[in-house]
């Protein structure tokens, strides 16, 4: 029971750290101009496919060696998965809006909505923690399967690939919905 309690406590700490400044650091390290150029060069669907392959690659690596690579690979895989999700969200926003410069707060509201986390008018600590918790829960559901070498690689790569593809579909649908602006 003690190892599971330690994992749970570490997950809570990770959620707090990620929600405080982790998402913004990942966002800030993504070159939005490169995303624009990638979408312009490849097209939106091929850009999404490229991001899905990158996510699958880290899933394969983190699950390939069982427990040894899982311990080191899971944090890196999670960061890569978040990065790829952010990249496809930015790409879809650029594709539909025509501008590649996206504000962090507006961006996180779309990420929250795509993960079905309640998002208000302002970015709050609770909302950011909700996003981090939801992402870790999605990611953590397949962690045990990665303990088996080779099979873990297949599971990790496949689930990461499918996650990115599903997120792209959800964000595309959200970008197609009309924006309602109210004037008081």
N, C-alpha and C positions, 0 to 999 in steps of 0.2 A: 504493500500500500504506500510506503514511503516514496518510492520513485514516482508514482503517479501524482502524489501530492506535490512533489518538487516540480514536476512538469507543469501542473496546473498553476502553481505560483509563478513559475518562470513565464508562462504564457500571459498572465495578468500584467507582469512587468513589461513584457514585450509589447503588449497592446498599448499600455500607457506611453512608452517611448515612441512607438510608431505614430500614435495619434498626436503627440505633442509637436514633433517637428520632422518625423521620418517621411511622411507623405510629401511635405513641402520640399524636403531635400531631394527626394527622388524626382519630383516635378521640376525643380530648378536645374537638375543635371541633364534633363532631356532637352536637346537642341530642337526647338520648334521649327526652325528653318529647314533642318534636315528632314523632318517629317513632311513638311510641305513639298520639298524637292522629291522625296520618295514617292509621295502620292502622285505628284505631277508626272514623274518618270514611269512608275509602275502601274498606276491606277489604284484606286482604293482597295479593290478586292485582292489584288496581288500583294499590296502592302500589308493587309491584314493576314494573308497567308504567310508572308515572311515573318511577321511577329509571332504567329502561331507556331511556326517551325523553331524560332528562337526559344519560345517557352517550352516546347517539347524537348529541345536539346538539354536544357538544364534539368528537366524532369528525368530524362534518361540518365544523366550523369549522377544525380543524387540518389537514384535507386539502383545503380548498376552493381555496386559492391556490397550491398547489404548494410549492416550496422555501421561499418567503417565510413563509407561515403555518405551515409544518411546523416550522421552527426555533423559533418562539415558541410554537406551539400544542401541540407534543408534550408538553413537561413539564406544561402545564396540563391537557391531555387525560388524561395518566397520573394526575395527582392527582385529577381528577374521576372517573375510572374506579375508582380505589381507594376514593374516598369513596362512590360509588354501591354498590360491592360491600359496603362496611362497613354502609351504610344498609339494604340488603336483608337482610344477615345479622342485624342487630339487629332488624329488623322480624319476621323469621321466628322468631327466638329469643323475642321478646315474644309473638308469636301462640301459640306452643306452650307457653310457660312461664307466661304471665300476668303477668310482671313485666318492666318496661322498664329497670330498672337492672342493667346488665351490667358485670362486672369485666373490665378490659382483658386480663388473662392468660387467663381462660376464653374470652373472645372470640377472641383470637389463636389459641388451640388449635383452635377451630372453623374459623377461616380457613385455618389450616395444613392441617387435614384435608380441607377442601373443595378445596384446591389439590394434594392428595396429597403434602404435605411431611411428613416424619416429625416428629411432635410428641411430646415426652416429658411427664413430669409437670410439669416447670418450663419456663418460657419461657427459652430460651437464645439467646445471640448467634448461634449456628449455625442454629438454627431460624428466627430472624428473617431472617437473610441468605438462607436457603433460600426463604422466602416472597418476599422482594424479588426474588431472582434468577428465580424461577418466573414472577412477575408481569411482570417486564421481558422475559423470553423470550416470553411469550404476546403481550405488547404489541408487541415488536420485530419479530415475524414479518410484520406487515403495514405496517411503516413505509415500505418502498420504494414500495409502491403509492400512497402519498399524495403522491408527487412530481408526479403528473399532476393538474393542476387539474380540478375537477368530478368526474372519475372517482375521484380520491383522496377527495373528500368523500363520495361514495356508499360507497366501501369503508370509510372510517373510521367513518361513522355506522352502517352495517350490522354491522360486526364488533363495535363497542362494544355495540350493542343485543343482539346474539346472545350475547355474552360474559355480560352481566348476566342475561339470561334463563336461560342454562345454569347459571350459578352459583346462581341462585335454586332451580332444580330440585335441584341437588346438596345445597344446604344444607337444603332441605325434607326430602329423603330422610334426611339425617343426623339431623335433629331428631326424626324419627319412629322411629328406631332406639332400642331400650330402652337405658337407661344401667345398666351393671353396676357395683355397688358391692361391694367386697370388704372384709371386716372381719377384721383380724388378731387 
